[in-house]
């Protein structure tokens, strides 16, 4: 079975993330969307909330599974029997960072990295930008799934801790 891992923080998941997941699901028998548990960063959404959102928006893909992990990505890949990491690239600046990570992953465990250029429709999207726009009342609905837009609005509403 050809299995790949698509890792990230997904705080929150965007249409750009979903584009990479969709395209990966057509290339591999199974794609594991892996949410990094980073205890040194406070996310807008908890890991459990991110897992829920991802499961909701990927349920249309029978070969996509959503999991969380902590520690080294290559250890997670090894435990899952995945030899490939799929990463979306928006710009050259993404490549500079991701190339170093890919080379380290290959050196540590022989895990290969497939770089997918982001669809130009999503090349400017990032979870950070989405959160900033939503925080100031901007309409992010064209850039995230409907359920994610709703959760952002609820989380960032005036009078809430993040609003």
C-alpha positions, 0 to 999 in steps of 0.5 A: 500500500502506498501511504503518505503523510500530510503534516501541519498545524492546521490552525485552522484548515484552509482551502489551500490545505484541502487542495493538497489533501485532495490531490494527494488522495488521488496519488496515494492509496492512503493519506494520513493528515497529521496534526502536530501537537506543539506544546510550546505554541498556543493555538487558536483551536485545540488539537481536538478541535482541529482534528474534528474540523479536519475529519469533518472536511475530509470525510468525502475522501475514503482514503484519508485518515486524520491523526495527531502526533508529537515528536519527530515527523519521521517517527510518526511516518515510520509508525504509520508505515508511510515512506512519503511526506506531502507538502504544499509550496506557496512560494520560494520562501516555503521551499527554502525551509521545506527543503532543509526539513526534507533533507533532514527527514531523508537523512534520519529515516529515508522518508521522502518528501513530495512537494506540490505547488499550491493552486494559484487560487490559494497561493496567498493563504495561510492559517495565520493570515486567515486568523488575522483577517477573521479577528478583525471581522473580515470575510474569510468564507471564500478561503476556508470550509463553511464549518471552519468559517463558522467556528472562527466567527464563534471563537473570535466573536466580540466578548470571547477571550480571543475576540 
